[in-house]
Amino acid sequence: MSLVTKLHKKNNKNSNINKERDEMPIVKQLTILLENNPGALSNVCSDLAGKDINILAMSVLDTIDSGLIRMVVDDHEHAVKKLADSGLNVIETEVLSLEMSHKPGTLAEITRQLSKAKINIEYAYVSVPPGEGTSIGIFWVSNLKKASEILEP
């Protein structure tokens, strides 16, 4: 199975990719707690777009009165500053970002390899475009370093 682990990135110094080894799939994920109101997520997305920051992957978990937003962006340093300037508390977490083959069994193989290495998947979210090509999976795991090593191409 071919796993391409390079994150789509801008060509700037603040790109959300591991600086030491471009092939390592470790990136920064931003987590934000928002009020669960119409327009709250739109404001965050608009603020980032206004600074030319692209959201590469996003997950939204709702509760009664708030939403937990997890996202990977192409310029996490500027995103954190912009969101903090807007009064939001942002938590940065290192996660795996895997560009995966878009075919049956790819996710099964990744999860099998992690399970075999006794690495627990705490949560994951995957973006799959229509048609053929690749998809992006974001994984928060119990042992990030070991997971990135066993999933390298």
N, C-alpha and C positions, 0 to 999 in steps of 0.2 A: 504494500500500500504506500502510495506517495503522499506525504504530508508536507505541504509547503508552508513554512511558518513565518514568512515575512508579512508584516502588517502593512496594509496600504498606508503610505505616509507622504507627508509633504516634504519637500527638500529644504528643511530648515533645522536649526540647531535644537528646537524644542519638540521635534517629532517624538511621538509616543512609541518609541522602540528602544529596546535594550541597547545602550551605547557600546558596550564591550563586545558583543557578538550579535550582529544583525540576524543570524539564523535562530537565535534563542527567541522563543515565542512569549516572553514575559513583557507585559505592558501594564500601564497604570489604568485602573478603573476608578471612576469618580462615583461616589455615592452621595445622594442629596435627599433629604427629607423635605417634602413639600406639603403644603396644605392641600387637601383633596377638594379643590375648587376649580370651576371652569376657568381656563386661561392660565393657571399656574404653570403647567408644563409648556404651554405655548410661549410664555414669557421666557422661560429658560432656553428653549430652542431658538427663539428670536434673538436673545442676548448673544448666544454663541454664534449664530449666523451673522450677526452684525459685526463680529470680530473675525469673520472668515474662518471660523472653527467648524470643522465637519464632524458630525456624529457618525461614527463607524458602526456602532452597535449600541442597543439600548434595551433595557428591561424595566418595566414598571410593575410594582407590586402595590396593590391598594389595601388600605385598611379603612375603618369607618371614617376617620377624620384626616388621614394623611396618606401620602403616596411615597414609596421608597423607589427612587430612581437610581438605576445603575447604568453607567454609560462608559464607553470607550470612545475617545475623541482623537483627532489627529494632532492636537497640540494641547496636551494636558496642562502644562504650566500656565499658558495664557487663559485657558478655560477656568482653572482654579481661581486665578486672580479676578477674572470677570465675574464669576459667580459669587466670590467673596465680596467684591465691590457692590454687588446687588443685595447683600445682606444674607446670603445663604451660607450655611455651614457645609463644607465639602470634606468628605473623607476619601483619602486616596488609598487604594489597595492594589497590590500586584496580583495579576491574574495571568492565565495563559490565553493567548490569542492564536488560534490555529486556523490557517486557511486550509480547508479540507476539500477533497474530491467530492463532487456532488453526485453520489451514486449510492445505491443500497449497500449497507454493510460498513460504510466508513465510520460512522459514529459507534457502531457495535465494536469495531476493531480498536478504536481509541479507548473506549470504556473498558474493554477486555484487558488492554495493556496496563491501564491504571489499576484495575482490580488485581491483576497478577502481581503487580509491584506493591500491593497493599496500600494504595493511595486512595483516600476517600474523596469523592466529588461532593463538595459542600453545596454548590449550586452551579448551574450552567445555563447559558442561553445561546441560541444558534440562529443565524440569519441565513436563509436559503433563498437565493434568487430563482425565478422561474427559468425553466429550460436547463441546458447543460452548462457546465462550468464548475465553479467552486463556491463554497459557502464559508462563513466565518463562525467559529465557535468560541465562546468565552467561558472559561472554566476557573472556578475558585476551588483549589484542592488542598488537601491536608499537608502535602509536601511539594511545594512549588518547584524547588530546584530539581528534585528527583524526577518529577513528572516532565519537566522540560527536557531533561536529559534522555529519558526513554522515548519521548515522542519526537525527537529530532529526526530529520530526514536521513 
